[in-house]
Amino acid sequence: MGPFPHDAPRPTISDHNPMGTDGFAFVEFAHPEPEKLHALFRQMGFTAVARHRRKAVTLYRQGDINYLLNEEPGSHALRFSEAHGPCVPSMAFRVVDAQHAYQRALELGAEAADPADGDRTMDLPAIKGIGGSLLYFVDRYGDKGSTYDAEFEWLGEREPAPQGAGLFYIDHLTHNVYRGRMDVWYAFYNKLFNFRQIRYFDIKGEYTGLFSRALTSPDGRIRIPLNESADDESQIEEYLREYKGEGIQHIACGCNDIYGTIEGLRESGLTFMPSPPDTYYERVDARLPGHGEDLARLKKNGILVDGEGVVEHKKARLLLQIFSGNVIGPVFFEFIERKGDDGFGEGNFRALFESIEEDQVRRGVIGSRQPAPAAE
């Protein structure tokens, strides 16, 4: 099943992992036209496996990925959608003890979910997260039962794991933040959850730039990159304007066969970011010697590859990824396959940035001015 096996032992609450984090539990979505999300999730291979007993909330699942589609009037999710348009109003972390995590978060200065913002989607402890979205804590999963049994009615078998398009876990979930706020959100995740920084990127395109800090949780199963713009016109600033605030930029889903997954998603009609230029693939052999990938198939599908090639007879460690177009307002999805590489890959990160910048140029968002001069 890849890097996060279902039968792995649960973490324990410790000085290293004070909140007992254990991966992502679910991501919630809302939309002024919810039928578009129903269609999108089906297009991506998800199956509606359960519905809330009292609220207009549908649980979509593929592998171990849970998406909640909330249409309930008066809910936090719908209020969030009224403010942001198509959006991601909440996410949830799996933890050893939800009440312990919640109380500790409040003691460290986190803000509790405000009833005035609308009803919570599920009866779970929650704090305010990025941009006023909610961060839930879930401790009923695996051998402790299901967090969905109490509030949802299963539409078929209990706790199914449909294979769909081959996606099976959430690899990371990226935030876009206002300039000067990256340290604020790093402090939030570091202080409350003991996240640590594993990568720092300073990416400059032809027209714009950004900074990114990639964070990971003590259990290693929750990765959250933070993106901050370097100027007024970057893709991060465009997102912040369209989304009307900070928020979740993209959700990365892991797969075991990225070629088959992407070919299936393309056939279903899912849109993708512009592919990198031919020169990207012409340089792969020199950049990653002995990588062993099918370059023709990589190029055909627009899949990026990064990591480490064969050095001194050590096996190549690779990371393959590709990005959808903006499909939920300015929010998009990433599809990723890890072949021994546990990072993010600066080459891929830069290629993503340049690909989105090219899309901005095509749409006329940037490109009417001369590229910024190189720093002296």
C-alpha positions in Angstrom: 0.0 0.0 0.0 2.9 2.4 -0.2 4.5 4.6 2.5 1.7 4.5 5.0 0.5 0.9 5.6 -2.8 0.4 7.3 -1.4 -2.2 9.7 1.4 0.1 11.0 1.3 0.4 14.8 -0.3 3.5 16.2 2.0 6.2 17.5 2.0 7.1 21.2 1.8 10.5 22.9 5.3 11.5 23.7 7.6 14.5 24.0 8.4 13.9 20.3 4.8 13.5 19.3 2.9 15.5 22.0 -0.4 15.4 20.1 -0.2 11.8 19.0 -0.7 12.7 15.3 -1.2 9.8 12.9 -2.0 11.1 9.5 -4.9 12.8 7.7 -8.5 11.6 8.5 -10.5 13.6 6.0 -10.7 16.8 4.0 -14.0 18.7 3.6 -15.2 20.6 0.6 -18.1 23.0 -0.2 -19.3 24.7 -3.3 -22.0 27.2 -4.3 -23.0 24.6 -6.9 -22.4 21.3 -5.1 -23.4 19.2 -8.0 -20.1 20.2 -9.6 -18.2 18.6 -6.7 -20.2 15.4 -6.9 -19.3 15.2 -10.6 -15.7 16.0 -10.0 -15.2 13.4 -7.3 -16.8 10.7 -9.4 -14.6 11.9 -12.3 -11.5 11.4 -10.1 -12.6 7.8 -9.2 -14.2 8.4 -5.8 -17.3 6.6 -4.6 -20.1 8.0 -2.4 -19.9 5.4 0.5 -22.0 7.1 3.2 -24.4 9.9 3.9 -24.9 11.9 7.1 -28.1 10.8 9.0 -29.3 14.3 9.7 -27.3 16.7 7.4 -26.7 17.1 3.7 -23.1 15.7 3.9 -21.8 12.9 1.7 -18.7 10.9 2.4 -16.7 10.1 -0.8 -13.8 7.6 -0.5 -11.0 6.1 -2.6 -8.5 3.9 -0.8 -7.8 5.5 2.5 -8.8 9.0 1.3 -12.0 10.5 2.8 -13.6 13.6 1.2 -16.7 15.1 2.9 -18.9 17.1 0.6 -21.0 19.5 2.7 -24.3 21.0 1.4 -25.9 21.6 4.7 -27.5 25.1 5.1 -26.3 27.1 8.1 -23.2 24.9 8.5 -19.7 26.3 8.9 -18.8 24.8 5.5 -21.6 26.7 3.7 -20.8 29.9 5.5 -17.2 29.4 4.4 -18.3 28.8 0.9 -20.4 32.0 0.9 -17.2 33.9 1.9 -14.7 32.1 -0.4 -16.6 30.4 -3.2 -15.6 26.8 -4.0 -13.4 25.9 -1.0 -11.9 23.6 1.5 -13.6 24.5 4.8 -11.9 21.9 7.0 -9.5 19.0 7.4 -9.0 16.5 10.1 -5.9 14.9 11.7 -6.0 11.4 13.2 -4.7 11.4 16.7 -4.2 9.0 19.6 -6.7 10.9 21.9 -8.9 13.6 20.4 -9.8 15.3 23.7 -6.2 15.3 24.8 -5.2 16.9 21.4 -8.0 19.5 21.6 -7.3 20.5 25.2 -3.6 20.8 24.6 -4.2 22.9 21.6 -6.4 25.3 23.5 -3.8 25.5 26.4 -1.2 26.5 23.8 -3.3 29.3 22.4 -5.4 27.7 19.6 -8.8 29.1 19.0 -11.8 26.8 19.5 -14.3 26.4 16.6 -16.9 29.2 17.1 -20.6 28.1 17.1 -21.4 31.5 15.6 -19.6 30.4 12.4 -22.2 27.7 11.8 -22.7 24.1 12.8 -19.7 21.8 12.7 -19.9 19.0 10.1 -19.3 16.3 12.7 -19.5 16.0 16.5 -15.7 16.1 16.9 -13.4 18.5 18.7 -12.1 21.2 16.4 -9.9 24.3 16.4 -9.6 27.1 13.9 -6.9 26.6 11.3 -5.7 28.3 8.1 -7.9 31.1 7.0 -10.6 30.4 9.5 -11.1 26.8 8.3 -11.5 24.1 10.9 -9.0 21.5 12.0 -10.8 18.4 13.5 -9.3 15.7 15.7 -10.3 12.1 15.1 -9.3 9.2 17.3 -11.8 6.5 16.2 -10.3 4.6 13.3 -8.7 1.3 12.7 -8.9 -1.1 15.6 -10.8 1.6 17.7 -13.8 1.5 15.3 -15.1 4.1 12.8 -15.5 7.8 13.3 -18.4 7.7 10.8 -20.6 5.0 12.4 -22.3 7.4 14.8 -23.4 10.0 12.3 -23.3 8.5 8.9 -25.3 5.7 7.2 -23.3 3.4 5.0 -24.6 3.1 1.4 -23.2 -0.4 1.1 -20.6 -2.4 3.0 -19.2 -0.8 6.2 -15.8 0.9 5.8 -15.2 0.1 2.1 -12.0 1.1 0.4 -12.9 1.4 -3.3 -9.8 1.4 -5.6 -11.3 3.9 -8.1 -8.5 5.5 -10.1 -5.8 4.1 -7.9 -5.4 6.9 -5.3 -5.0 5.6 -1.8 -3.7 8.1 0.7 -3.3 11.9 1.3 0.4 12.7 0.9 0.4 16.4 1.7 -1.9 19.4 1.9 -0.4 22.8 0.9 -1.3 26.2 2.4 -1.1 29.6 0.6 -0.4 32.4 3.1 -0.1 36.2 3.0 3.3 37.7 2.7 4.9 38.0 6.1 2.7 35.2 7.5 4.7 32.1 6.8 6.4 32.2 10.2 3.0 32.6 11.9 1.8 29.4 10.4 5.1 27.6 10.9 4.8 28.6 14.6 1.2 27.3 14.7 2.1 23.8 13.5 5.4 23.7 15.4 4.1 24.9 18.8 0.9 22.8 18.8 2.0 19.6 16.9 5.9 19.7 17.0 6.0 19.8 13.1 9.5 20.4 11.8 10.7 21.9 8.6 12.1 19.4 6.1 12.5 21.6 3.0 12.9 25.3 2.1 12.4 26.6 -1.4 13.1 30.0 -3.0 11.6 29.7 -6.4 12.0 32.4 -9.1 10.2 32.2 -12.4 10.4 34.4 -15.4 7.9 36.9 -14.0 7.2 36.0 -10.4 8.6 34.2 -7.3 7.6 32.4 -4.1 9.0 31.0 -0.9 7.9 27.7 0.5 8.6 25.8 3.8 7.6 22.1 3.8 6.7 20.9 7.2 6.1 17.3 8.5 4.5 15.9 11.6 6.3 13.8 14.2 4.6 10.6 12.9 5.8 11.5 9.3 2.3 11.1 7.9 1.1 14.7 7.7 3.0 17.0 5.4 2.1 20.7 5.0 4.0 23.0 2.8 3.5 26.7 3.3 3.7 29.0 0.3 4.3 32.8 0.4 4.5 35.1 -2.6 7.6 37.1 -3.3 5.7 39.8 -5.3 2.3 41.2 -6.2 1.6 39.1 -9.2 2.5 35.5 -8.5 0.2 32.5 -8.5 0.1 32.7 -4.7 -1.2 36.3 -4.9 -3.7 35.3 -7.5 -5.0 32.5 -5.3 -5.3 34.8 -2.3 -7.3 37.3 -4.3 -9.6 34.7 -5.8 -10.0 32.8 -2.6 -10.4 36.0 -0.6 -8.0 34.9 2.0 -5.4 32.3 3.1 -6.3 28.7 2.6 -5.5 25.3 1.2 -4.0 25.5 -2.2 -3.9 21.8 -3.2 -4.3 18.3 -1.9 -1.8 15.7 -2.9 -3.0 12.1 -3.3 -0.6 9.1 -3.5 -0.9 6.3 -6.0 1.0 3.1 -6.7 0.9 3.4 -10.6 0.9 7.0 -11.5 1.0 6.2 -15.2 -2.2 4.2 -15.1 -3.9 6.6 -12.8 -3.2 9.7 -14.9 -4.1 8.0 -18.1 -7.4 7.0 -16.6 -8.0 10.5 -15.2 -7.2 12.1 -18.5 -9.7 9.7 -20.2 -12.3 10.7 -17.7 -11.9 14.3 -18.7 -9.9 15.7 -15.8 -7.9 18.8 -16.7 -4.2 19.2 -15.9 -1.7 22.0 -15.6 0.3 22.8 -18.8 3.0 20.2 -19.3 6.6 21.3 -18.9 8.6 22.1 -22.0 10.3 19.3 -24.0 13.7 20.4 -22.6 12.5 19.2 -19.1 12.4 15.6 -20.4 15.6 16.0 -22.5 17.5 16.7 -19.2 16.1 13.8 -17.1 18.8 11.3 -18.0 21.6 13.6 -17.1 19.8 14.9 -13.9 18.7 11.4 -12.7 21.1 8.8 -14.2 19.8 5.3 -14.2 16.3 6.4 -13.2 14.7 3.5 -15.1 11.5 5.4 -16.1 9.8 5.3 -19.5 10.7 8.8 -20.7 8.2 8.6 -23.6 5.4 7.7 -21.3 6.4 10.4 -18.8 6.4 13.0 -21.5 3.1 11.8 -23.0 1.4 12.2 -19.7 3.2 15.4 -18.6 4.5 13.6 -15.4 7.4 15.2 -13.5 10.2 13.1 -12.1 12.7 14.1 -9.5 14.9 12.7 -6.7 18.2 11.0 -6.9 19.6 8.9 -9.7 21.9 5.9 -9.4 25.1 7.0 -7.6 27.8 4.5 -6.7 25.5 1.5 -7.5 22.8 2.8 -5.0 19.3 2.4 -6.2 17.6 5.4 -7.7 15.2 7.2 -5.3 12.5 8.9 -7.3 9.4 11.1 -6.9 6.8 11.3 -9.7 4.1 13.8 -9.7 1.6 15.8 -11.8 -1.0 18.5 -11.0 -4.6 19.0 -12.1 -5.9 22.3 -13.3 -7.8 24.5 -10.9 -10.9 22.5 -10.3 -12.4 23.9 -7.1 -12.1 27.7 -7.5 -8.3 28.2 -7.3 -7.8 24.9 -5.6 -6.2 21.9 -7.4 -5.0 18.4 -6.8 -1.7 16.7 -7.1 -1.1 13.1 -7.9 2.1 11.6 -6.6 4.0 8.3 -6.6 7.0 7.9 -4.3 9.7 5.5 -5.3 12.0 5.8 -2.3 12.1 9.6 -2.3 10.4 11.1 0.8 10.9 14.8 0.0 9.3 17.2 -2.5 12.0 17.7 -5.1 13.1 21.2 -5.9 13.2 20.4 -9.6 9.6 19.3 -9.6 8.6 22.2 -7.4 10.2 24.6 -9.8 8.5 22.9 -12.7 5.1 23.2 -11.1 5.8 26.9 -10.4 6.8 27.5 -14.0 3.9 25.5 -15.3 1.3 27.5 -13.3 3.1 30.7 -14.4 2.8 29.6 -18.0 -0.9 29.1 -17.4 -1.2 32.6 -15.9 0.5 34.0 -19.1 -2.0 32.1 -21.3 -4.9 33.6 -19.3 -3.4 37.1 -19.4 -3.0 37.4 -15.6 0.7 38.1 -16.1 3.0 38.7 -19.0 2.0 42.2 -20.1 5.1 43.6 -18.6 8.8 42.7 -19.1 10.2 40.0 -16.9 11.7 41.2 -13.6 15.4 42.0 -14.0 17.8 39.6 -12.3 19.1 40.6 -8.9 22.6 42.1 -9.0 
